[in-house]
Every structure is written in C-alpha cells, then in structure tokens.
Amino acid sequence: MIQLRYSRSGDISFRTHSFRTPVGSVNRGRIKTVGPLIDELVRIKEKLNFKGNRVNMCLDGRSAFTKTIILPPLNKREQKMAMQIEAEKFFNLKKTEAVIDYVFTGLSSRMEEPAYEYLLAAVPINLSESYSLLLKEAGFHLNSLEVQPLSVMRSLQYCQILSARKKKNILLVDLGAESTDIFLLSEQTMHNYRNLNTSWHSLMQNASNNNASNNQPDCYHLAARQLAGLIIQSLEYWFEKSNRAKTQPASLYLCGGGTLDRSFMQALQKALGIGINVFNPLSTFENINSRRNSDNNDLGPLYATACGLAVRGWF
C-alpha cells in the first residue's frame, strides 16, 4: 500500500506499508477466504491512520484474460466500443459480465493500412465486485480497479525510465511472491507482456529440489537459469511474432520481492548476460527523510504496482 499527496509547494508526501497476504485467502487473484483479509485491512487502516478511504486496486494478471488486438485509427468512444466487442468475441464475456481495460502497445507492422496494437485485458465482473465488497467491509471504497500490467506501466512513465532510453529495447521483470510479469518496452511504449505462474520462491524451491548437492550457490544458479530461459523464450516468440529484428535488450530492470535477494540477482545477470538495474519508484520522491532512506532503497522495488496506482490520473 502507498498513499501519495501533493502539497501546496508542489512536493509530494507519502506513506507506505507492506503486509503478507493471509495464507489461503487469495488464490491466483481470486478471493477464497474474506475474514482474515478484512481483519488485516482494518488493522492497517487503524494503525496507519491513512487519510480518506477511496482506494485504487490492481488485480493479479493471472486472474485476467489478455489478448493483443489490432484496430484501425479510432476515437476514444469507438475504441471503447470495439474493445467491448473484442472482449465478447475472444473471452465470451458480455458487457454486463466483464470489466475491461486496455493499453496502447504500438503501431502494427502486420497490416498494410495504418493500424494500432493494444493489449486488451478483461476480468469477470463478479471478481471485481468481490474486491469492492471486501474493501467496503474493511472501511474502504473502491475508486478504480485496474488489471496488471497497466499499473506498472504507469510507474515506469512517472519515473521516466522509458523516455531516457528512446529507441532502445528494455526488459522489466516484476518478480513477485506468487507470479512474475515480463515486459518488453521502448520509446515509452509497452510492446509485449507475459504473466508467468512462477515466483522467486517457487524458482528457488524447484532449484533446491533438483539440486542433489543442496549447495546454496548452485541453487541460485539453477533458479536464475530457469528464469533466464523463460525470458529468452518470451523474447524469441515476441520477435518472431512481430517480424522485428532480434536485438539484445539494452538493459533489464527488476522489481518485486526478487530484488531482496542480491545473490539471485547476480546469478540472473550472469545467466542473461545483461546488466540488471533495480527499479525503485520511491527514489523519485524528494522528501524522503534520512531516517527512512535505507528502508526505501531496500523495499522501494516492492511498490512498483502500488506507485502506479497512486499516481493514476496525475498525468
């Protein structure tokens, strides 16, 4: 959780909090047990004294249907209508049955006439309503519900990661506690996105199970090679599908819980042969007092999604 607020002087004040999701309460983005989640959210709200009760929330990419859509030039109203038609066609979800969102991913090279590519994401409306009711019971009000990867994209845009590297491909890997998101980006645009049902913890667990010597450095290398293989596989598929020339990404940005383990990051850098940077959106806020500097440097990469939600509507 992160709360941001503009002050009159133009500075930004913020507060953050992270907590472990109660075991068994959420599975692949779907709420299974509401009681422990409500209790935890109520406790956090009372303890931190957050101002207001309206919140933006992002759903795990694993709970969504996604599809690349190609459309001719359309205005905003026509785009929205077209996306609703595409969602019904591909996901078998009617307008009244789904919450849809989409993001522009670039000009299409697969059409003779001018056309644009979008990533369309949709979730069943009962899933959205379950989160809205959960938040209401905890004393919050759902302001907006997004589907990953839009929130992380907004964090990148806010922190100007992409604009500083125009015309160069970069990779962003959000290595979370339950799943992993991989993004290929350049020129302030997301070209491709993939959600993997694997995590930093599961990678290390699989490596440990397949490592007869149970040597910790060997586990790091095995886990890093497995993730590197998935990243390379994604890149090869994306380049083949788009007919773009295969080029080595200029750099890789890593965020999520995987950044807490420096040994794993070093092993991944060696496996990929690409320089790895830590994406920390909290580093862009200037009013961090010295007492909190070390905490924000260490935990900032955990807030890539939360930061994107917090700055929603700012630009």
C-alpha positions as CSV (number, residue, x, y, z in Angstrom):
1,M,0.0,0.0,0.0
2,I,1.2,3.5,-0.8
3,Q,-0.5,6.9,-0.3
4,L,0.7,9.9,-2.1
5,R,-0.4,13.6,-1.7
6,Y,0.6,16.8,-3.4
7,S,1.4,19.7,-1.0
8,R,0.8,23.3,-1.9
9,S,4.5,23.8,-2.6
10,G,4.4,21.0,-5.2
11,D,6.3,18.5,-3.1
12,I,4.9,15.0,-2.6
13,S,4.4,13.5,0.8
14,F,3.7,9.7,1.1
15,R,3.4,6.8,3.4
16,T,3.8,3.1,2.7
17,H,3.1,-0.2,4.2
18,S,3.5,-3.8,3.1
19,F,2.0,-6.9,4.6
20,R,1.8,-10.6,3.8
21,T,-1.5,-11.8,2.4
22,P,-3.1,-14.2,4.9
23,V,-2.4,-17.8,3.9
24,G,-5.2,-19.3,1.8
25,S,-7.2,-16.1,1.5
26,V,-6.3,-15.4,-2.2
27,N,-5.6,-17.9,-4.9
28,R,-4.5,-16.8,-8.4
29,G,-6.1,-13.4,-7.8
30,R,-9.4,-14.8,-6.6
31,I,-10.6,-14.2,-3.0
32,K,-11.2,-17.5,-1.2
33,T,-11.5,-16.5,2.4
34,V,-12.6,-13.0,3.3
35,G,-12.4,-12.9,7.1
36,P,-8.6,-12.8,7.5
37,L,-8.2,-10.2,4.7
38,I,-10.9,-7.9,6.2
39,D,-9.2,-8.2,9.7
40,E,-5.8,-7.3,8.2
41,L,-7.1,-4.3,6.2
42,V,-9.0,-2.9,9.2
43,R,-5.9,-3.3,11.4
44,I,-3.7,-1.5,8.9
45,K,-6.3,1.3,8.4
46,E,-6.5,1.9,12.2
47,K,-2.7,1.6,12.8
48,L,-1.5,3.9,9.9
49,N,-4.3,6.4,10.0
50,F,-4.5,6.7,6.3
51,K,-6.3,9.9,5.1
52,G,-9.6,9.2,3.3
53,N,-11.0,5.8,2.3
54,R,-11.0,5.8,-1.5
55,V,-8.5,3.4,-3.0
56,N,-7.2,2.2,-6.4
57,M,-6.6,-1.5,-6.7
58,C,-4.8,-3.7,-9.2
59,L,-5.8,-7.3,-9.9
60,D,-3.2,-10.0,-10.4
61,G,-2.6,-10.7,-14.1
62,R,-3.3,-14.4,-13.6
63,S,-6.9,-13.6,-12.9
64,A,-7.4,-11.8,-16.3
65,F,-7.9,-12.8,-19.9
66,T,-5.5,-10.9,-22.2
67,K,-5.3,-10.6,-25.9
68,T,-3.4,-8.5,-28.4
69,I,-5.9,-6.5,-30.5
70,I,-5.2,-4.7,-33.8
71,L,-7.5,-1.8,-34.7
72,P,-7.6,1.0,-37.3
73,P,-7.4,4.6,-36.2
74,L,-10.4,5.3,-33.9
75,N,-11.5,7.9,-31.5
76,K,-11.8,7.1,-27.8
77,R,-15.5,6.3,-27.9
78,E,-15.0,4.0,-30.9
79,Q,-12.1,2.3,-29.2
80,K,-14.1,1.5,-26.1
81,M,-16.9,0.1,-28.2
82,A,-14.5,-2.0,-30.3
83,M,-12.8,-3.4,-27.2
84,Q,-16.1,-4.4,-25.7
85,I,-16.9,-6.3,-28.9
86,E,-13.5,-7.9,-29.0
87,A,-13.8,-9.0,-25.3
88,E,-17.1,-10.7,-26.1
89,K,-15.7,-12.4,-29.1
90,F,-12.4,-13.7,-27.7
91,F,-13.3,-14.1,-24.0
92,N,-17.0,-14.9,-24.3
93,L,-17.8,-12.2,-21.8
94,K,-20.6,-9.8,-22.4
95,K,-20.5,-6.1,-21.5
96,T,-22.5,-6.8,-18.3
97,E,-20.3,-9.7,-17.4
98,A,-16.8,-8.2,-17.5
99,V,-14.6,-5.3,-16.5
100,I,-12.3,-4.5,-19.4
101,D,-9.2,-2.3,-19.8
102,Y,-6.6,-1.9,-22.5
103,V,-3.3,-0.2,-23.2
104,F,-1.7,1.0,-26.5
105,T,1.3,-1.0,-27.4
106,G,2.5,0.5,-30.7
107,L,2.0,0.7,-34.4
108,S,1.1,-2.6,-36.1
109,S,3.6,-3.9,-38.7
110,R,1.2,-6.7,-39.7
111,M,-1.3,-4.6,-41.6
112,E,-1.0,-2.8,-45.0
113,E,-3.2,0.1,-43.8
114,P,-2.3,2.2,-40.7
115,A,-3.3,0.2,-37.6
116,Y,-2.5,0.1,-33.9
117,E,-1.9,-2.7,-31.5
118,Y,-3.4,-2.8,-28.0
119,L,-3.3,-5.2,-25.1
120,L,-6.8,-6.0,-24.0
121,A,-7.4,-7.3,-20.5
122,A,-10.7,-8.4,-19.0
123,V,-11.9,-9.9,-15.7
124,P,-15.3,-11.3,-14.8
125,I,-17.4,-8.7,-13.1
126,N,-18.1,-10.9,-10.1
127,L,-14.4,-10.9,-9.4
128,S,-14.4,-7.1,-9.4
129,E,-17.4,-7.0,-7.2
130,S,-15.8,-9.4,-4.7
131,Y,-12.9,-6.9,-4.2
132,S,-15.3,-4.0,-3.9
133,L,-17.3,-5.7,-1.2
134,L,-14.1,-6.8,0.6
135,L,-12.9,-3.2,0.7
136,K,-16.3,-1.9,1.8
137,E,-16.3,-4.3,4.8
138,A,-12.8,-3.1,5.7
139,G,-13.9,0.6,5.7
140,F,-12.6,1.5,2.2
141,H,-14.3,2.5,-1.0
142,L,-13.1,1.2,-4.4
143,N,-12.3,4.2,-6.6
144,S,-10.9,2.2,-9.6
145,L,-9.9,-1.3,-10.4
146,E,-7.1,-2.0,-12.8
147,V,-5.7,-5.1,-14.4
148,Q,-2.0,-5.7,-14.5
149,P,0.1,-4.6,-16.4
150,L,-1.3,-1.1,-16.6
151,S,-0.2,0.0,-13.1
152,V,3.5,-1.0,-13.5
153,M,3.5,0.8,-16.9
154,R,2.3,4.0,-15.2
155,S,5.1,3.7,-12.6
156,L,7.7,3.5,-15.5
157,Q,6.2,6.5,-17.2
158,Y,6.1,8.5,-14.0
159,C,9.7,7.7,-13.2
160,Q,10.7,8.5,-16.8
161,I,12.5,5.2,-17.2
162,L,11.4,4.8,-20.9
163,S,11.9,8.4,-22.1
164,A,15.5,8.3,-21.1
165,R,16.2,5.3,-23.4
166,K,14.4,6.1,-26.6
167,K,14.5,3.6,-29.4
168,K,16.2,1.0,-27.1
169,N,14.5,-2.1,-26.0
170,I,14.5,-2.7,-22.3
171,L,13.1,-5.5,-20.2
172,L,11.2,-5.1,-17.0
173,V,10.7,-8.2,-14.8
174,D,8.4,-7.9,-11.8
175,L,9.4,-10.9,-9.8
176,G,6.7,-11.3,-7.2
177,A,5.9,-13.6,-4.3
178,E,3.3,-15.6,-6.4
179,S,3.8,-14.8,-10.1
180,T,6.2,-13.0,-12.5
181,D,5.4,-10.3,-15.1
182,I,7.7,-9.8,-18.0
183,F,7.6,-6.6,-20.2
184,L,9.4,-5.6,-23.3
185,L,9.4,-1.8,-23.7
186,S,10.9,1.0,-25.7
187,E,10.0,4.6,-26.7
188,Q,7.6,5.0,-23.8
189,T,5.5,2.1,-25.1
190,M,4.9,-1.5,-23.9
191,H,5.4,-3.8,-26.9
192,N,4.8,-7.2,-25.2
193,Y,3.7,-8.6,-21.9
194,R,3.7,-12.0,-20.3
195,N,2.5,-13.3,-17.0
196,L,4.2,-16.4,-15.6
197,N,2.7,-18.6,-12.9
198,T,6.0,-18.8,-11.2
199,S,7.7,-16.7,-8.5
200,W,11.0,-16.1,-6.8
201,H,10.1,-18.5,-4.1
202,S,9.0,-21.3,-6.4
203,L,12.1,-20.9,-8.6
204,M,14.3,-21.3,-5.5
205,Q,12.2,-24.3,-4.3
206,N,12.4,-26.1,-7.6
207,A,16.1,-25.4,-7.8
208,S,16.6,-26.8,-4.3
209,N,14.5,-30.0,-5.2
210,N,16.6,-30.6,-8.3
211,N,20.0,-29.9,-6.7
212,A,21.4,-33.1,-5.3
213,S,24.3,-31.3,-3.5
214,N,21.9,-28.8,-1.9
215,N,24.6,-26.2,-2.3
216,Q,23.1,-22.7,-2.0
217,P,25.2,-21.1,-4.7
218,D,24.2,-23.9,-7.1
219,C,20.5,-23.3,-6.2
220,Y,20.8,-19.7,-7.1
221,H,22.4,-20.5,-10.5
222,L,19.8,-23.2,-11.3
223,A,16.9,-20.8,-10.4
224,A,18.4,-18.0,-12.4
225,R,18.9,-20.2,-15.4
226,Q,15.3,-21.3,-15.3
227,L,14.0,-17.7,-15.2
228,A,16.6,-16.7,-17.9
229,G,15.2,-19.5,-20.1
230,L,11.7,-18.2,-19.7
231,I,12.8,-14.6,-20.5
232,I,14.7,-15.7,-23.6
233,Q,11.8,-17.9,-24.8
234,S,9.5,-14.9,-24.4
235,L,11.8,-12.6,-26.4
236,E,12.2,-15.1,-29.2
237,Y,8.5,-15.6,-29.5
238,W,7.8,-11.8,-29.5
239,F,10.4,-11.0,-32.1
240,E,9.2,-13.8,-34.4
241,K,5.5,-12.8,-34.0
242,S,6.2,-9.1,-34.7
243,N,8.7,-9.7,-37.6
244,R,11.1,-7.4,-35.8
245,A,14.9,-8.0,-36.0
246,K,16.2,-9.8,-32.9
247,T,18.1,-7.3,-30.8
248,Q,19.6,-7.7,-27.3
249,P,17.7,-5.5,-24.8
250,A,19.9,-2.6,-23.7
251,S,19.1,-3.3,-20.0
252,L,16.9,-5.2,-17.6
253,Y,15.0,-3.6,-14.7
254,L,14.0,-5.8,-11.9
255,C,11.3,-5.1,-9.2
256,G,9.3,-7.1,-6.8
257,G,10.4,-9.5,-4.0
258,G,13.2,-11.0,-6.1
259,T,15.2,-7.8,-5.6
260,L,15.6,-8.6,-1.9
261,D,17.9,-11.4,-2.7
262,R,21.1,-9.9,-4.2
263,S,22.7,-13.3,-4.8
264,F,19.8,-14.3,-7.0
265,M,20.1,-11.0,-9.0
266,Q,23.8,-11.6,-9.6
267,A,23.1,-15.1,-10.8
268,L,20.4,-13.9,-13.1
269,Q,22.6,-11.2,-14.6
270,K,25.3,-13.8,-15.3
271,A,22.7,-16.2,-16.9
272,L,21.3,-13.5,-19.2
273,G,24.5,-11.5,-19.9
274,I,22.5,-8.3,-19.5
275,G,23.2,-5.5,-16.9
276,I,20.4,-5.5,-14.3
277,N,19.1,-2.4,-12.6
278,V,16.7,-2.3,-9.7
279,F,13.5,-0.3,-10.4
280,N,12.7,1.6,-7.3
281,P,9.8,4.1,-7.9
282,L,10.1,5.6,-4.4
283,S,13.5,7.0,-5.3
284,T,11.7,9.7,-7.4
285,F,10.2,11.4,-4.3
286,E,12.5,14.0,-2.9
287,N,11.0,14.5,0.5
288,I,12.3,11.2,1.9
289,N,13.9,12.0,5.2
290,S,17.3,10.5,6.0
291,R,15.9,8.1,8.7
292,R,13.9,6.3,6.0
293,N,16.4,6.3,3.2
294,S,17.8,2.8,3.7
295,D,14.3,1.3,4.1
296,N,13.1,2.9,0.9
297,N,16.2,1.8,-1.0
298,D,15.6,-1.8,0.1
299,L,11.8,-2.0,-0.1
300,G,11.1,0.5,-2.8
301,P,11.1,-2.1,-5.6
302,L,8.1,-3.8,-3.9
303,Y,6.0,-0.8,-4.7
304,A,6.1,-0.6,-8.5
305,T,2.4,-1.6,-8.8
306,A,1.3,0.5,-5.8
307,C,3.1,3.6,-7.1
308,G,1.4,3.3,-10.5
309,L,-2.0,3.1,-8.8
310,A,-1.2,6.1,-6.6
311,V,-0.3,8.4,-9.5
312,R,-3.4,7.3,-11.5
313,G,-4.9,10.4,-13.0
314,W,-1.9,12.6,-12.3
315,F,-0.8,12.7,-16.0
